[in-house]
Amino acid sequence: MKLLLLTPAPPGSLAGNRATAERWAGLLESLGHQVVLGTDYNSAKADDADLLIALHAWRSHKAVASWRREQKHKPLIVALTGTDLYRYQYSHPDQTIASMDQASALIVLHHLAWQVVPAPLRDRVAVVLQSAPAPARNRVPEARAGDSFDICVIGHLREEKDPLRAARAARLLPEESAVRVIQAGKAQDDRWERAARDEMATNPRYRWLGEIPREQTARLMTQSRAMVISSIMEGGANVVSEACRAGLPVLASDIAGNLGLLGEDYPGVYPVGDEAALAALMERAEKDPQWLDCLRAIVDTLAVNFTPEKERASLAEALDKAVNRS
């Protein structure tokens, strides 16, 4: 088929939506489809396409409405982000729910997302877990006296990520702790940049690297002993896939977007926003190597869910669902 794939994130952006769109384009092309990747709806390109995939129900609402108006019954897939699922369908239902309702199929990125999809639309849901390439494995040697115990945080600094929670939790650790929080990600605005710099100035356990290349991010993951994902909402973060593929233990907020990837009984979780509970997990990770090895064994087992081959097969199933409903 000829597929039109739209994302609101422009070329060159390191936003998750752009990375997802570019990865999907490659996977879909490997299935034999022709893919046109864009940011804005174009009627001429739409006329030439057999199917539209739109990332982000709210942000892509105009494109979705234009496709349905102009292309009538051609199949349409809408991929739902964390903000679509947990914010915009409630704050902007006229756009978000409308996009969902007009879709032939709905892609979600974790196994618990169906719980907040409107009940009449749940039969349209296809789960596509985001993949990560085979990375360098996490091979941090046993800690020696004087070594730091580095825990990474990877993601843009914005409200949904609760980005400074790990840094604040590290403040609560005992004085003798060797934990150091290393954070990589672009600040959404000046307010978050100031907050990160202020935290660095007053918290000797915290270092913010800002936005760094993907290769450097991958290296950070191989050199860390654990990763924190502290988000208050997630659609299914690719960084969790990357951590699992790397064999990097994860300490996660107990939101559906994390549990839908790691499992509802994953032991390395804490109540969202609770920095004291997160500090306790960080201290246990540092002091209890058997528990940390248990987390590593779990993410190793989960890694098979996040291969490019698995994601490609799931995308093929989503296409079939959309075509069969049209």
N, C-alpha and C positions, 0 to 999 in steps of 0.2 A: 504494500500500500504506500501511498504518498501521505506522509504525516506532517502536520504543522504543529510544532512544539513551542509554546509560548511561556516565557518566564518574565516577571517584572524586573529581574536583576540584569543589568547591562553587561556586555562583554567586558572582561577584565575584572569584574567584581569577584571578591572572595566570599560573597554571601552564600549561604547554604543552598538557596534556591538556584543560583547560577551553577554551582557545582553539580547539583542533582540533575539539572536540565542537560548539561554537557555530558554527564555520564550516561543518562538515559538515551541521548541521541546516539552515542556510540554503541550502546547495547542494542538498540532498535535497528540500527544499520547492520549490525552483525546478524540479525534475524532476517535480513534481506529487504527491509523497508527503506524507502527514501525519506530522509528527515530534513525539514527546513526549520532551523532554530531561530527564533526571533523574540523581540520584546514587545512589539506593537502589532495589533491586528491589521492585516492588509487584505482587502477584499479580493484583489487579484490572486494573491497567494492562497487565500482560502478557497476560491473557486477551483484551484488546481489541486487541492488536497482532498483526500478521502476521509480523513479523521483529524480532529483537533485534540491535542492534549494541552490543557491549561493548568499551569502551576499557580496555586493560591486562588481560592474561590472569591475572596473579597477583592483583592487587587486586580484580578483578571475578569471582574464582572462585566465590564463593557465588551471585552473580547468575546466572552461566552454568549452574551446577549446578541451581539452582532452575528456570530456564527449561527446561532439557532434561528435568527430572523432571516438571514440570507441563505443559509445552507439547508434549511428545513430539517429533514430527518437524517442527515448525515450523522454518524456516530461522534460523540463528544465525551472525552474523559476529563474530569476535574480532579486534580491532586490536592488534597487537603493538608494544609500546614497546621502547626500547633496553634497559631493565632486564629486561624479559621475555626478550628474545633473548639477552642477553649476561651475565645474572646469574641471574635467578629460575628459568629452566628447569633450571639446574644446582643451585641452592641450595634451591629449593622445587618440585621436579618434581611432587609429588603434587597441587599446586594448578595450577601453570603448564602442565605438559604435559597435565593432565586438561582444562583449559579449551581448549587447542589441539585436543585430540583430539575434543572434543564439538562443535567448530565446523563449520559447513557450508562456511565460507570464512574465510581468514585474510588480513587486510589488513596489509601491511608498507609502510614509508614510504621505502625506498630500494632500489636495484636489486640490491644484493649481500646483502640480508637472507636470501634463500632458502638461502644457504650454511649457516646455522646452524639452520634449521627442520628438525626431524626428517624424515628421508628419506620415510617413509610418508605424510607430510602435505604434501609440497611441491606436489602437484597442486591443493591448495586455496588456494595463495597468489595474491593479487591485489596488485599494486603500485599504491599511491596516493601520488603525490608531493604534499606539502603546497604549497598555493599561497600567493601573497601578492598583494595588490591592487597596481595600478599606482601606484608611489610617486613622490615627487619624485626625480629622477635625481641621482646623485652628480656634482656639478659643482664640485669643489674647484679653485680657480685654481692656476696654477703657483706653486710655492713661491718666496717672496722672502726675502731676508736677514732673519733675526730671527723668521721664522714657525716655529711648531711643526709637526711632522709627526705628526698625530694618527692613532692606530690604535685602533679601538674593540674592546671585548669585550662581548658582550651575552648575558646568561643568568644564571640564579640561581647563587649561590655554593654549590656542593655538590660532594661528592667526584667524582661522575661527570664533572663539567665541567672538572676540573683548573683551577679558575678563576684562580689567581694565576700560572700559568705564563708568561703574556705579561708581567706585571709583573716577574717574576724575570728573564726574558730581556732586558728593557729595561735591567736593571742591567749587563748584559754589553756594552752598546754603547759605542763610542768616546766619549770625553768631548765631542767636537764634534758628536755626533749631536743632531738636533732632535726625535727621536722622543719622543712622549708617549702613554702608554696610558690611555685613558678607558674605564672599566668601568661598565656599568649592569646591575643585577640585585639581587634580594633575597637576603640571606644566609639560608641554611637554618636556622642556629642561632647562638647567641652565639659559639661557637668561630670560625665563619667571619667573623662581623662583627669580632671582635677581630683576626683575621688580616689582614683588609682594612685596618682602621684602623692597625694596626702597620706594614703595608706602606707606606701613605701617609705615615706619620710618618718613615720612614727612606728612602723612595725618591722623589726629586723628580720622577721621570718618570711617576709613577703617581697617578691620581685615581679614586676610587670614588664614584659618584653614588648608590648604593643603588637601590631600586626606583623607577622613574620611569614616568609615563604613556606609552602607546604613541606618542602624537604626538611627545613629546620624544625617544623612542627613534628614531623615524623621522628626526627632525631631526639627531640625532647621527650616523646613518648617512650622511646627505647631506653632512655636514661633515667626515667622516673620509676619510683617504686609503687605508685598508685596514681589514679586519676580521680578527681572529684568532678561530678556533674551536678550542679546545685540548682538547676532551673526550677522555676515555679510553674512553667508550662513548656511542653515540648511535643512536637508532632511525631518524633522519632529521630533523635539526633544521630547524624552520621558519625560523630566522634565516638559514640558508644560502639558502633560497628567497628571502627578503627581500633579501639582499645581491645575489643574481644579478639580481633584478628591478630593483634600484636601480643596477646597473652598478658595484658596489663590489667591488674585488679582495679575495679571501679568502686568508688564510694558515691552513692547516688541519693538524691532526694526521692521521696517515696511517691512521686507523681505517676499517673498512668502512663505518660510518655516514656518514662524510664522502665517501669515495671513491665510494660508491654514489649520490651526488648530483652530485659534481663531475667524476667520471670517474677511472678507475684510472690514467690517465696525466697527471692534472692536475699542473702543475709547481710549484704553490705549497704543497707539503706537506712536513712534517718528521716524524721518528720521534716517536711519542707520548711525552710526558714529557721530551723532549730540549730543554732550554731554550737550550743553546748553538746547536743547529741552528735553532731558532726565531729566536734573535737574528740569525743569519746571514741568514735570510729577511727579517727586518725591516730590516736594514741594506741589503740589496739593493733592497728596495722603495723605500727612501729615496734611494739613490744611483743607481739604474738606472731612469730613467723609461721606457725602452723595454720593459724586462721588466715593469714595473708595467702598462704599456699592454697588453702581451700577456695578462696575467691578466685585465685588464678586458675585453678582446675575447672571452676564453673565457667569462666569466660572462655577457656580453651574449648570446653564442650559446646558452648554457644557459637563459636566462630564459624561453624559450618553453615549457619543461617545467613551469614553476611558475605557470601562469595559472589563475585560477578555472575557466575553461572546460575545461582539461585535467583538473583535479582532479575536476570534476563528471562528466566522461565516465568517468574511472577508477572513481569510486564507483558509477556505473551498471553498469559491468562487474562489480564486486564483488557487487552485488545479484543480477545475473543468475547469477553463479557459485553463490552461496548457494542461490538458488531452484532451480536446476537439479540441485543435489546432494541436495535434501531430498525 
